[in-house]
């Protein structure tokens, strides 16, 4: 396990790391450099959900979507801070699954880990379908499934090779996404100020006119809030990748420290710019995406193709990252006796069987979208609808338990600390429960919540049975060196 220097650590500092963690993750190579980790963290918040999915939130909530993203953003910041605290103290490729197992018991690690693996694998399939649709639009007549297969083969290759290959792909993918959204924000701000040629400063017209700031009342705001919560998925991957970086503790600490401004600039800033420039009820916002609507509003030629390229990059980046995250989560679970041993085999520092298994499962989800589009595939989509909230609850409960234990036994490992502990951790938990209750109010999200609840209940049941069979009564306190 990494040790910090003799000087007392501060809340936001990570002392120099002298060696790789002496854990089960030692079998993995530590080929990710700090620049890889930083860009993975930076790009992890910029996904297709921001470029396209946010349009539905704007159409529902109007200008108040800015407040919705701010509220959900604060919740995500707290979750990442909690996860960063635990991951800096105990870097592991299983991330929150490891922390849940140590804090609550093996059944919790099993449930959190396999539910997240399932989420990532289904997401790989969805992202592949989205990317294939864009390319098929450029090359009419080519089968979408063939493009998905090609993308799968490419990212299977990058993930089967050394981890630095994954890191390089994600570095450049993330760099392109950051450049794209930065250009959008700059153009938007210039337009708001009336500096761009042939544009007039809109003032507050789009924020206060046409129904006001809250045009569809609280019901619309709630729909926008729920949409914004699930747009933040992807941030957790950086704590998984940190275990294979040169300096895990420093990497996690840096990623967590910058989470606040990333969320504020990319999500809240983007929403503020868009609803200021474009009327919220512009049909293009929901139909083709708010960023396209903004470019089209500014009269920028080729807006549709520009956005298609950006969205394609975001989807391919997410595919690459999710195959990586799923394979490492599966391998970590197996290393702790929570899955078939064959998935835990390491070859040249890479869990190749886990990579292959995760990719095949993802492609199976794609095939189901063609074979059973009306029953099985929608059922899969509903099951992953609220998984990220389940994971966040495990993170918060684990942090409540592990923080006190770490302060008592190894206080020097608290190089990242949750703000105002335990008050904000409890506030975050209350917020998550509140989101569950809001999901029950909406017919669409109610189905997702119930399907996710069924998946979670099944995994908990399997985890408890496995735990009892192994003769473990659920006592927390798993030695850190096991994972």
C-alpha positions in Angstrom: 0.0 0.0 0.0 1.2 3.5 -0.8 2.6 5.5 2.1 2.6 9.2 2.4 5.5 11.3 3.7 6.1 11.9 7.3 4.5 15.3 7.3 0.8 15.5 8.2 -1.4 15.3 5.1 -3.8 18.1 4.4 -7.3 17.8 3.2 -6.5 18.3 -0.5 -2.9 17.2 -0.7 -1.3 13.9 -1.6 2.2 13.1 -0.5 4.7 11.6 -2.8 4.1 7.9 -3.6 7.2 5.8 -3.3 5.9 2.5 -4.7 2.9 0.8 -6.3 0.2 -0.5 -4.1 1.1 -3.8 -2.6 -2.3 -5.3 -3.3 -4.0 -7.8 -5.6 -3.8 -5.1 -8.2 -0.1 -5.4 -8.2 -0.5 -8.1 -10.9 -1.8 -5.3 -13.1 0.7 -2.9 -14.7 1.0 0.7 -13.6 1.2 2.1 -17.2 -1.1 5.1 -16.9 0.7 8.4 -16.5 -0.6 11.4 -14.7 -1.5 13.1 -18.0 -3.6 10.0 -18.9 -5.4 10.1 -15.5 -6.0 13.8 -15.6 -7.5 13.7 -19.1 -9.6 10.6 -18.2 -11.0 12.6 -15.3 -11.5 15.6 -17.4 -13.1 13.8 -20.4 -15.2 11.5 -18.1 -17.7 14.3 -17.5 -18.2 15.1 -21.2 -20.3 12.4 -22.8 -23.0 12.0 -25.4 -25.5 12.6 -22.6 -24.3 16.2 -22.4 -24.4 16.8 -26.1 -27.7 15.1 -26.9 -29.5 13.9 -23.8 -29.6 17.3 -22.1 -32.0 18.5 -24.8 -34.9 16.6 -23.2 -34.1 18.2 -19.9 -34.2 21.7 -21.4 -37.4 20.9 -23.2 -39.0 19.9 -19.9 -37.5 22.4 -17.4 -36.9 25.4 -19.6 -34.3 27.9 -18.3 -34.6 26.3 -14.9 -32.5 23.5 -16.2 -29.5 25.5 -15.0 -30.7 25.2 -11.4 -31.4 21.5 -12.0 -27.9 20.8 -13.2 -26.5 22.9 -10.3 -28.4 20.8 -7.7 -27.5 17.5 -9.2 -23.9 18.8 -9.8 -23.5 19.5 -6.1 -24.7 16.0 -5.3 -22.2 14.5 -7.7 -19.4 16.6 -6.3 -20.1 15.2 -2.8 -20.2 11.7 -4.2 -16.9 12.1 -5.9 -15.4 13.7 -2.8 -16.4 10.7 -0.8 -15.2 8.2 -3.4 -11.9 10.2 -3.7 -11.4 10.0 0.1 -11.7 6.2 0.1 -9.8 5.6 -3.1 -6.8 7.8 -2.1 -6.7 5.9 1.2 -7.0 2.5 -0.5 -6.4 2.6 -4.3 -8.0 -0.4 -6.0 -9.2 -1.3 -9.5 -12.5 -2.4 -7.9 -13.0 1.2 -6.5 -16.3 1.5 -4.7 -17.0 -2.2 -4.8 -13.8 -2.8 -2.7 -14.8 0.0 -0.3 -18.3 -1.4 0.1 -17.0 -4.9 0.8 -14.5 -3.5 3.4 -17.2 -1.3 5.1 -20.4 -3.3 4.9 -19.6 -6.8 3.9 -18.9 -9.1 0.9 -22.6 -9.0 -0.2 -22.3 -5.2 -0.7 -19.2 -5.4 -2.7 -20.7 -8.1 -4.9 -23.9 -6.1 -5.5 -22.2 -2.8 -6.2 -19.6 -4.3 -8.4 -21.7 -6.6 -10.6 -24.5 -4.0 -11.0 -21.9 -1.5 -12.2 -20.4 -4.1 -14.5 -23.8 -4.7 -15.9 -24.4 -1.0 -16.4 -21.1 -0.5 -18.2 -21.6 -3.5 -20.6 -25.1 -2.4 -21.6 -23.8 1.1 -22.1 -21.1 -0.2 -24.4 -23.8 -1.7 -26.6 -25.9 1.5 -26.6 -22.8 3.7 -27.4 -21.9 1.3 -30.2 -25.4 1.6 -31.7 -25.3 5.4 -31.5 -21.9 5.6 -33.1 -22.9 3.1 -35.9 -26.0 5.2 -36.6 -23.9 8.3 -37.2 -21.4 6.5 -39.5 -24.3 4.7 -41.4 -25.7 8.1 -42.0 -22.5 9.2 -43.7 -22.3 5.9 -45.7 -25.9 4.9 -46.5 -26.5 1.2 -47.1 -23.9 0.0 -44.7 -25.3 -2.2 -41.9 -25.2 -0.7 -38.4 -24.3 -4.0 -36.7 -21.2 -4.2 -38.9 -20.0 -0.8 -37.7 -20.7 -1.8 -34.1 -18.6 -5.0 -34.6 -15.8 -2.9 -36.1 -15.7 -0.5 -33.1 -15.8 -3.5 -30.7 -12.9 -5.1 -32.4 -10.9 -1.9 -32.3 -11.5 -1.2 -28.6 -11.1 -4.9 -27.8 -7.6 -4.6 -29.3 -6.7 -1.5 -27.4 -7.9 -3.0 -24.1 -6.3 -6.4 -24.7 -2.9 -4.7 -25.2 -1.0 -2.8 -22.5 -3.1 -0.4 -20.4 -1.1 2.5 -21.7 -2.8 1.9 -25.1 -6.2 2.5 -23.4 -4.7 5.5 -21.7 -3.5 7.0 -25.0 -6.8 6.5 -26.8 -8.7 8.1 -23.9 -6.2 10.9 -23.6 -6.8 12.0 -27.2 -10.5 11.3 -27.2 -10.9 13.4 -24.1 -8.6 16.2 -25.5 -10.9 16.4 -28.6 -14.0 16.6 -26.4 -12.5 19.3 -24.2 -11.5 21.3 -27.2 -14.9 21.0 -28.7 -16.9 22.0 -25.7 -14.5 24.9 -24.9 -15.0 26.2 -28.4 -18.8 26.0 -28.0 -18.6 27.9 -24.7 -16.4 30.6 -26.1 -18.6 31.1 -29.1 -21.7 31.1 -26.9 -20.2 33.7 -24.5 -19.2 35.9 -27.4 -22.7 35.7 -28.8 -24.2 36.5 -25.5 -22.0 39.6 -25.3 -23.0 40.5 -28.9 -19.4 40.4 -30.1 -19.9 37.8 -32.9 -20.7 39.3 -36.3 -24.4 39.5 -37.3 -25.5 38.6 -33.7 -27.2 40.7 -31.1 -26.9 40.3 -27.4 -30.0 38.4 -26.3 -30.1 39.8 -22.8 -32.6 38.0 -20.5 -35.2 37.5 -23.2 -34.9 33.7 -23.4 -34.6 33.4 -19.6 -37.6 35.3 -18.6 -39.9 35.4 -21.6 -42.2 32.7 -23.0 -43.4 31.2 -19.8 -40.7 32.6 -17.6 -37.8 30.9 -15.8 -40.0 27.9 -14.8 -42.3 27.6 -17.8 -43.7 24.1 -17.0 -43.8 24.5 -13.2 -42.3 22.1 -10.7 -43.3 19.0 -12.6 -41.1 20.1 -15.6 -38.3 21.1 -13.2 -38.4 17.6 -11.6 -38.2 15.9 -15.0 -35.2 18.2 -15.9 -33.6 17.4 -12.5 -33.9 13.6 -13.0 -32.4 14.0 -16.5 -29.5 16.0 -15.2 -28.7 13.5 -12.4 -28.1 10.6 -14.9 -26.1 12.8 -17.3 -23.2 12.8 -14.8 -22.4 9.1 -15.1 -18.8 8.3 -16.0 -16.9 10.1 -13.3 -16.3 6.9 -11.3 -14.0 5.5 -14.0 -11.1 7.7 -12.9 -11.0 6.0 -9.5 -10.8 2.6 -11.2 -8.0 3.7 -13.5 -6.1 5.3 -10.7 -5.1 1.8 -9.4 -3.1 1.3 -12.6 -1.4 4.7 -12.6 2.1 5.6 -11.6 1.0 7.5 -8.5 -2.5 6.3 -7.5 -2.9 8.5 -4.4 -1.8 11.7 -6.1 -3.8 10.9 -9.2 -7.1 10.4 -7.3 -6.5 13.5 -5.1 -5.9 15.7 -8.1 -8.9 14.3 -10.0 -11.2 15.0 -7.0 -9.8 18.5 -6.4 -10.7 19.5 -10.0 -14.1 17.8 -10.0 -15.9 21.0 -8.9 -14.7 23.3 -11.7 -15.1 20.6 -14.3 -18.8 20.1 -13.4 -19.4 23.9 -13.1 -17.8 24.8 -16.4 -18.8 21.9 -18.6 -22.3 21.2 -17.4 -23.8 24.1 -15.6 -21.9 26.6 -17.8 -23.1 24.9 -21.0 -26.7 24.9 -19.9 -26.5 28.5 -18.9 -25.1 29.5 -22.3 -27.5 27.5 -24.3 -30.8 28.6 -22.6 -29.6 32.2 -22.7 -29.0 32.1 -26.5 -31.7 29.7 -27.7 -35.4 29.7 -26.8 -36.0 26.7 -24.6 -39.0 25.6 -26.7 -37.1 25.6 -30.0 -38.0 22.1 -31.3 -34.4 21.5 -32.5 -33.2 21.5 -28.8 -35.0 18.2 -28.1 -35.0 16.7 -31.6 -31.3 17.1 -32.6 -29.6 18.4 -29.4 -29.1 21.7 -27.7 -25.5 22.2 -29.0 -26.6 21.7 -32.6 -29.5 24.1 -31.9 -27.0 26.7 -30.6 -24.7 26.4 -33.6 -27.7 26.6 -36.0 -29.0 29.6 -34.1 -25.7 31.4 -34.6 -25.7 30.6 -38.3 -22.7 28.4 -38.3 -22.6 26.4 -41.5 -22.4 22.6 -41.2 -23.6 22.6 -37.6 -25.2 19.2 -38.0 -22.0 17.6 -39.3 -19.9 19.3 -36.7 -22.1 17.9 -34.0 -22.1 14.4 -35.5 -18.3 14.3 -35.4 -18.2 15.5 -31.8 -20.9 13.1 -30.7 -19.2 10.2 -32.5 -16.0 11.0 -30.6 -17.9 11.1 -27.3 -19.5 7.8 -28.0 -16.3 6.0 -29.1 -14.5 7.5 -26.0 -17.3 6.1 -23.8 -17.1 2.7 -25.4 -13.4 2.5 -24.8 -13.6 3.7 -21.2 -16.6 1.4 -20.4 -14.9 -1.7 -21.7 -11.9 -0.8 -19.6 -14.0 -0.1 -16.5 -16.1 -3.2 -16.9 -13.1 -5.5 -17.3 -11.3 -4.1 -14.3 -14.4 -4.3 -12.1 -14.9 -7.9 -13.1 -11.3 -8.8 -12.5 -11.4 -7.1 -9.1 -14.5 -9.0 -8.1 -13.0 -12.3 -9.1 -9.8 -11.5 -7.2 -12.0 -11.2 -4.1 -13.8 -14.5 -4.8 -16.9 -12.9 -6.1 -17.0 -14.4 -9.6 -15.6 -17.1 -11.9 -11.9 -17.5 -11.5 -11.3 -17.7 -15.3 -12.0 -13.9 -15.5 -9.3 -13.1 -13.1 -6.4 -14.4 -15.1 -3.7 -11.8 -15.9 -1.7 -11.8 -19.1 1.1 -9.2 -19.5 -0.5 -7.1 -16.8 -4.0 -7.1 -18.5 -7.1 -9.1 -17.4 -7.7 -10.3 -21.0 -10.4 -12.8 -20.2 -12.4 -10.1 -18.4 -11.9 -7.7 -21.3 -13.1 -10.3 -23.8 -16.1 -11.3 -21.6 -17.2 -7.7 -21.0 -17.0 -6.9 -24.8 -18.9 -10.0 -25.8 -21.6 -9.2 -23.3 -21.8 -5.7 -24.7 -22.1 -6.9 -28.3 -24.8 -9.3 -27.2 -26.8 -6.3 -26.0 -26.4 -4.9 -29.5 -27.7 -8.1 -31.0 -30.7 -8.1 -28.6 -31.6 -4.6 -29.9 -32.2 -6.3 -33.3 -33.5 -9.7 -32.2 -35.8 -8.6 -29.3 -36.3 -4.8 -29.7 -39.8 -4.8 -28.1 -39.3 -6.8 -25.0 -35.8 -8.0 -23.9 -33.9 -4.9 -25.0 -36.2 -2.3 -23.3 -36.1 -4.5 -20.2 -32.3 -4.3 -20.2 -32.5 -0.5 -20.6 -34.9 -0.2 -17.7 -32.7 -2.3 -15.4 -29.7 0.0 -15.8 -31.9 3.1 -15.4 -31.1 3.8 -11.7 -28.0 1.7 -11.2 -25.8 4.7 -10.7 -27.9 5.8 -7.8 -27.6 2.4 -6.2 -23.8 2.7 -6.6 -23.8 6.2 -5.1 -25.7 5.0 -2.0 -23.1 2.3 -1.5 -20.4 4.9 -1.8 -22.0 7.2 0.8 -22.7 4.4 3.3 -19.2 3.0 2.9 -17.6 6.4 3.4 -19.6 6.9 6.6 -18.2 3.7 8.0 -14.6 3.8 6.6 -13.9 7.4 7.5 -14.3 6.7 11.2 -12.3 3.5 11.0 -9.5 5.2 9.0 -9.3 8.1 11.4 -8.9 5.6 14.2 -6.5 3.2 12.6 -4.6 4.9 9.8 -5.2 8.7 9.9 -2.2 9.3 7.7 -4.1 7.9 4.7 -6.7 10.6 4.8 -5.0 12.7 2.1 -8.4 13.6 0.7 -11.2 14.4 3.2 -15.0 14.7 2.7 -16.2 18.2 3.5 -18.0 18.8 6.8 -18.1 15.1 7.6 -20.5 13.5 8.5 -23.1 16.3 7.8 -22.6 16.5 4.0 -22.4 12.7 3.6 -25.8 12.4 5.3 -27.1 15.3 3.2 -26.0 13.4 0.1 -27.8 10.3 1.3 -31.0 12.2 1.9 -30.7 13.7 -1.6 -30.3 10.3 -3.2 -33.4 9.0 -1.3 -35.2 12.1 -2.5 -34.3 11.3 -6.1 -35.7 7.8 -5.7 -39.0 9.3 -4.5 -39.1 11.7 -7.4 -38.5 8.8 -9.8 -41.6 7.1 -8.3 -43.7 10.1 -9.2 -42.9 9.9 -13.0 -44.3 7.0 -15.0 -41.2 6.6 -17.2 -38.7 6.7 -14.4 -40.9 4.6 -12.1 -40.5 1.7 -14.5 -36.7 2.2 -14.5 -36.6 2.4 -10.7 -38.6 -0.8 -10.3 -36.5 -2.7 -12.9 -33.3 -1.5 -11.2 -34.7 -2.5 -7.8 -35.4 -6.0 -9.1 -31.8 -6.3 -10.4 -30.4 -5.0 -7.1 -32.6 -7.3 -5.0 -31.4 -10.4 -7.1 -27.8 -9.4 -6.7 -28.1 -8.8 -3.0 -29.8 -12.2 -2.6 -27.0 -13.9 -4.5 -24.4 -12.0 -2.6 -25.9 -12.9 0.8 -26.1 -16.6 -0.2 -22.5 -16.6 -1.4 -21.4 -14.9 1.8 -23.1 -17.4 4.0 -21.7 -20.3 2.0 -18.2 -19.0 2.4 -18.8 -18.9 6.2 -18.4 -15.1 6.3 -21.0 -13.5 8.6 -20.6 -10.1 6.9 -18.1 -8.7 9.4 -16.4 -5.7 7.7 -12.8 -5.2 8.0 -11.4 -7.0 5.0 -7.6 -6.5 5.0 -6.6 -3.9 2.5 -3.9 -6.1 1.0 -6.6 -8.4 -0.4 -7.6 -5.8 -2.9 
